[in-house]
Amino acid sequence: KSTLPFDVYYINKKLLVKNDYSNGSTLIPKYTEIISINNEKISDIATDLSEYISSDGYNQTHKNERMKFKFMFYYYCFKNQTQKFEIKYITNTNDTTTTNFNAVIPNKEPRVKESDYYKQLERHIDTVQNRAILVLPNPLPRNNTYKLQLDTFFVYLQNYSVNNLIIDLRGNTGGLSQFYITGYLCDSSYTY
């Protein structure tokens, strides 16, 4: 599918240009805010797209995270397949200007497979700075060895009176319910 000739990302309810883009007389600096595409406000587009992105319940945070780097992907999934874009954006001098762009076919980037993220459970305890780091493996296992590793780690935290814990979830795509580790982080039951 074709897209804009530059990358964008959606953050804090704004669509921003990811890198400097220049083509002849047109220069759009990095972080330029795009306020409309083909005369449709970005806020209206984001509202439309979020209706079609799946999430648990009414989890808007997840939907925004999905749109963060894939805004144009979702745009093309749920909007007309346009070959030209009329982009309205805010310039460095806080003026609003409109420019037309032809759609382009993006370069294919290699996809990161879930298996590329796999790590063993990693545990680090820093008693000097009173913090610990826990890197969860991907995929998350459901076995007694994993539970024993977590048990041992939390016993160490208690013995060394470590009060600050960082849980590193980067690259972890989730899926398996981790009620076992939740037992260490919540002191009361809850319903979801």
Legacy VTK file of the C-alpha trace (Angstrom):
# vtk DataFile Version 3.0
C-alpha trace
ASCII
DATASET POLYDATA
POINTS 192 float
0.000 0.000 0.000
1.179 3.519 -0.707
1.565 6.229 1.894
2.988 9.690 2.541
6.550 10.281 1.276
7.732 10.784 4.877
7.235 8.936 8.157
4.871 10.164 10.854
4.037 9.168 14.390
0.962 9.816 16.502
1.641 10.900 20.061
-0.254 13.031 22.581
-3.149 13.256 20.114
-0.892 14.878 17.510
0.420 13.580 14.191
4.063 14.622 13.873
6.612 14.303 11.080
9.241 11.809 12.179
12.200 13.087 10.127
13.096 16.180 8.119
11.576 15.978 4.642
12.520 18.076 1.639
11.474 17.850 -1.986
12.371 20.759 -4.238
10.878 23.872 -2.670
9.001 21.963 0.046
10.746 21.581 3.409
8.985 20.023 6.356
11.136 19.870 9.479
11.121 17.019 11.946
8.379 17.317 14.621
6.127 19.406 12.352
2.516 18.918 13.421
0.112 17.800 10.711
-3.380 19.097 11.458
-5.337 17.566 8.579
-5.111 15.046 5.752
-7.305 15.652 2.705
-9.330 18.247 4.630
-10.073 15.857 7.504
-8.802 16.855 10.944
-6.276 14.499 12.539
-8.414 14.329 15.691
-11.397 13.123 13.605
-9.246 10.594 11.737
-7.800 9.237 15.004
-11.299 8.905 16.470
-12.449 6.962 13.406
-9.394 4.695 13.398
-9.585 3.924 17.113
-13.076 2.466 16.632
-11.603 -0.284 14.444
-8.467 -1.110 16.455
-9.105 -3.949 18.847
-8.295 -3.692 22.538
-9.519 -5.064 25.825
-12.648 -3.197 26.860
-12.336 0.538 26.328
-8.546 0.632 26.499
-7.800 3.812 24.517
-4.152 3.803 25.646
-3.548 0.565 23.744
-5.219 1.968 20.645
-3.080 5.117 20.758
0.028 2.982 21.177
-0.947 0.940 18.111
-1.374 4.153 16.101
1.872 5.662 17.378
4.043 4.348 14.529
1.345 2.727 12.351
-0.993 5.670 11.894
-0.788 5.604 8.076
-1.158 1.820 8.021
-4.471 2.108 9.846
-5.395 5.121 7.727
-5.156 3.006 4.604
-6.999 0.106 6.234
-10.067 2.179 7.001
-9.938 5.167 4.654
-10.084 5.477 0.864
-6.975 4.406 -1.049
-5.948 7.877 -2.158
-3.012 8.506 -4.488
-2.649 12.166 -3.534
-2.511 13.819 -0.135
-3.388 17.371 0.743
-1.582 17.979 4.020
-2.233 20.972 6.259
0.479 21.550 8.844
1.862 24.154 11.227
5.122 25.815 10.159
8.048 26.929 12.359
6.508 30.391 12.525
3.166 28.976 13.773
1.494 29.655 10.430
-0.737 27.078 8.808
0.123 25.981 5.283
-1.143 23.367 2.856
0.959 21.214 0.517
0.084 18.391 -1.857
1.997 15.118 -1.991
1.796 12.086 -4.231
1.458 8.796 -2.400
4.547 6.572 -2.495
5.192 2.898 -1.868
7.266 2.630 1.324
10.485 0.631 1.590
9.913 -2.705 3.254
11.709 -2.934 6.555
12.558 -6.382 7.884
9.960 -7.561 10.368
11.139 -8.462 13.826
9.907 -11.910 14.693
8.610 -12.608 18.164
11.361 -15.224 18.550
13.996 -12.484 18.065
12.919 -10.982 21.372
13.294 -14.176 23.390
15.336 -13.828 26.554
15.820 -15.865 29.652
14.535 -14.388 32.882
17.186 -11.871 33.991
17.510 -10.548 37.554
19.787 -7.795 38.837
19.912 -6.415 42.369
21.755 -3.196 43.196
21.805 -2.806 46.981
23.821 0.431 46.830
21.117 2.271 44.866
18.329 0.216 46.475
16.867 -1.035 43.211
16.385 -4.230 41.258
15.717 -4.993 37.616
13.635 -7.913 36.395
13.672 -8.699 32.656
10.820 -11.036 31.774
11.361 -13.607 29.027
9.356 -13.722 25.844
7.324 -15.812 25.480
6.342 -15.824 29.129
6.649 -19.392 30.429
4.155 -21.245 32.554
6.258 -23.762 34.460
7.651 -24.440 37.928
11.199 -23.392 37.008
9.950 -19.906 36.132
7.948 -19.728 39.381
10.979 -20.842 41.391
13.146 -18.158 39.740
10.568 -15.500 40.624
10.239 -16.827 44.194
14.014 -16.700 44.689
14.243 -13.194 43.225
11.538 -11.786 45.505
13.083 -13.488 48.555
16.355 -11.682 47.731
14.480 -8.372 47.417
12.950 -8.888 50.842
16.229 -10.016 52.460
18.149 -7.026 51.069
15.247 -4.600 51.743
15.196 -3.423 48.126
12.236 -1.066 47.651
12.555 -0.093 43.973
11.794 -2.582 41.219
12.017 -2.034 37.473
10.245 -4.643 35.349
11.551 -4.565 31.778
8.799 -5.543 29.327
10.460 -4.272 26.138
9.816 -6.606 23.251
7.330 -8.617 25.266
4.139 -8.997 23.278
2.136 -10.378 26.204
-0.621 -12.908 25.726
-0.192 -15.266 28.664
-1.910 -14.125 31.851
0.825 -13.664 34.464
-1.216 -14.003 37.630
1.759 -15.560 39.426
3.982 -12.464 39.285
0.939 -10.283 40.021
0.731 -11.938 43.443
3.981 -10.214 44.373
2.787 -6.781 43.227
-0.800 -6.657 44.533
-1.823 -7.215 48.138
-5.556 -7.557 47.461
-7.737 -9.319 44.919
-9.305 -7.507 42.005
-11.771 -8.240 39.224
-11.160 -7.573 35.553
LINES 1 193
192 0 1 2 3 4 5 6 7 8 9 10 11 12 13 14 15 16 17 18 19 20 21 22 23 24 25 26 27 28 29 30 31 32 33 34 35 36 37 38 39 40 41 42 43 44 45 46 47 48 49 50 51 52 53 54 55 56 57 58 59 60 61 62 63 64 65 66 67 68 69 70 71 72 73 74 75 76 77 78 79 80 81 82 83 84 85 86 87 88 89 90 91 92 93 94 95 96 97 98 99 100 101 102 103 104 105 106 107 108 109 110 111 112 113 114 115 116 117 118 119 120 121 122 123 124 125 126 127 128 129 130 131 132 133 134 135 136 137 138 139 140 141 142 143 144 145 146 147 148 149 150 151 152 153 154 155 156 157 158 159 160 161 162 163 164 165 166 167 168 169 170 171 172 173 174 175 176 177 178 179 180 181 182 183 184 185 186 187 188 189 190 191
